[in-house]
Amino acid sequence: MISGSATGVVKVWDIRDNSLKPVISSDQAPSDQTDSGVTVKPRRVRCLTTTQETVYWGDDGVNIKAMDLNSGIVIINEHDAACMSV
Protein backbone atom coordinates (compact mmCIF):
# COMPACT_ATOMS: atom_id res chain seq x y z
CA MET A 1 0.00 0.00 0.00
CA ILE A 2 1.23 3.53 -0.80
CA SER A 3 0.40 6.65 1.22
CA GLY A 4 1.12 10.34 0.76
CA SER A 5 0.67 13.02 3.39
CA ALA A 6 0.25 16.72 4.06
CA THR A 7 3.74 16.65 5.56
CA GLY A 8 5.20 15.68 2.17
CA VAL A 9 6.19 12.12 3.04
CA VAL A 10 5.42 9.17 0.76
CA LYS A 11 5.48 5.75 2.41
CA VAL A 12 5.27 2.19 1.14
CA TRP A 13 3.66 -0.32 3.49
CA ASP A 14 3.61 -4.13 3.39
CA ILE A 15 0.20 -4.85 4.88
CA ARG A 16 0.75 -8.61 4.80
CA ASP A 17 2.98 -8.57 7.88
CA ASN A 18 0.51 -6.56 10.07
CA SER A 19 3.30 -4.14 10.93
CA LEU A 20 2.76 -0.45 11.58
CA LYS A 21 6.21 0.37 10.19
CA PRO A 22 6.65 1.43 6.54
CA VAL A 23 8.94 -0.61 4.29
CA ILE A 24 10.18 2.50 2.43
CA SER A 25 9.75 6.17 3.27
CA SER A 26 10.72 9.16 1.13
CA ASP A 27 11.96 11.07 4.17
CA GLN A 28 14.51 8.32 4.86
CA ALA A 29 16.24 8.68 1.47
CA PRO A 30 19.60 10.42 2.03
CA SER A 31 20.22 13.47 -0.15
CA ASP A 32 23.10 11.66 -1.87
CA GLN A 33 20.62 9.01 -3.00
CA THR A 34 18.70 11.35 -5.25
CA ASP A 35 19.53 11.24 -8.92
CA SER A 36 20.70 14.85 -8.97
CA GLY A 37 21.98 15.12 -5.39
CA VAL A 38 19.13 17.52 -4.58
CA THR A 39 17.38 17.31 -1.24
CA VAL A 40 13.65 16.69 -1.57
CA LYS A 41 11.80 19.43 0.30
CA PRO A 42 8.75 18.14 2.17
CA ARG A 43 5.66 19.67 0.59
CA ARG A 44 2.02 18.59 0.75
CA VAL A 45 1.50 15.57 -1.54
CA ARG A 46 -1.36 16.34 -3.94
CA CYS A 47 -1.44 13.18 -6.05
CA LEU A 48 0.41 9.89 -6.49
CA THR A 49 0.47 6.90 -8.75
CA THR A 50 2.56 3.74 -9.07
CA THR A 51 3.98 1.27 -11.52
CA GLN A 52 5.49 -2.10 -10.63
CA GLU A 53 8.84 -0.44 -9.85
CA THR A 54 8.23 3.24 -9.07
CA VAL A 55 6.02 5.58 -7.05
CA TYR A 56 5.42 8.99 -8.63
CA TRP A 57 3.97 11.99 -6.82
CA GLY A 58 3.14 15.61 -7.33
CA ASP A 59 3.25 18.15 -4.54
CA ASP A 60 3.12 21.92 -4.09
CA GLY A 61 6.52 22.18 -5.81
CA VAL A 62 7.20 22.45 -9.54
CA ASN A 63 8.78 19.03 -10.16
CA ILE A 64 7.43 15.49 -10.24
CA LYS A 65 9.11 13.20 -7.71
CA ALA A 66 9.65 9.46 -8.12
CA MET A 67 10.91 6.79 -5.73
CA ASP A 68 12.36 3.51 -6.94
CA LEU A 69 10.64 0.72 -5.01
CA ASN A 70 13.67 -1.56 -5.13
CA SER A 71 16.37 0.85 -3.98
CA GLY A 72 14.46 3.64 -2.23
CA ILE A 73 16.28 6.23 -4.35
CA VAL A 74 14.25 9.40 -4.91
CA ILE A 75 14.35 10.92 -8.38
CA ILE A 76 13.39 14.52 -9.09
CA ASN A 77 12.07 14.91 -12.62
CA GLU A 78 12.98 18.49 -13.41
CA HIS A 79 11.39 20.04 -16.45
CA ASP A 80 12.43 23.11 -18.34
CA ALA A 81 9.25 23.81 -20.26
CA ALA A 82 5.74 24.67 -19.18
CA CYS A 83 3.46 21.71 -18.56
CA MET A 84 -0.17 21.33 -17.62
CA SER A 85 -2.81 18.70 -17.24
CA VAL A 86 -6.27 18.76 -18.74
N, C-alpha and C positions, 0 to 999 in steps of 0.2 A: 504494500500500500504506500502511496506517496502523499505527503502533506506539505502545504505551503502556509505561511503565516504572515500576520501583520508585522511581525518583527523582522521579516526578510529571510527567514530560515526555511530551507527545503529539506525534508527528512524522508528517508526510505525506511519502511518498517517491514519486518518479516512477521506477519500475524500468526504464522503456523506455530511459533514457539511460545506464544502467550506471554512474551516479554514486553515490558513497557519501555524498553531501550531501543532507540533507532539503530539500524544496521549501518546507515550512512547519513551524515548530516553536512549540509553545505557550510555551516559555520565551523566545522572541524577541518576543512581543507586548508592547509597552510598556503600562504601567499605564493610560495615558490612552486606550488603545484597547480597554478593556473597556467594556461597556455601562453599568456603574455606577461606573466609575473606581476599582474595587477591584482591588488586586493579587492575582493568583492565587497562593496558597501552594502550593509543590510538595509534594504528598502522593502516596503510592503509588497508582498507577492500578489499580483493581480490575476495571473492565469498560469496554468502549467499543463503540460502534456508529456507523454512518454513514448518511447519506442522500446524495443527489446533491450537496448544497450545504453540509452541516454534519457535523462530527464531534462526538459527544456522549460524555462519559465521567463515570464515578463514581469517587471516590477515598475516602480515609479521612475526608474532610470531610463536612459535612452538605448541601452543595449540588451539583447537577448542573452540570457545566461543558460549554460548547459552543464550537466554533471554526468560524467561517465559512471555508469553503474558498476563497472568492474574495478576501476581504480580509485574512484572518488575524486578524480581531478575535475576542477571547475574550469569551464571554458567560457570566455566572454566573447561573444560574436559581435565585434564592432562593425558598424556600417558607416560608410562615408557619403551616402546619398539618402535623400528623404524616402521614407517608407510609410505606408499606411495600410490599414485593413478596411475591408468593406463589409 
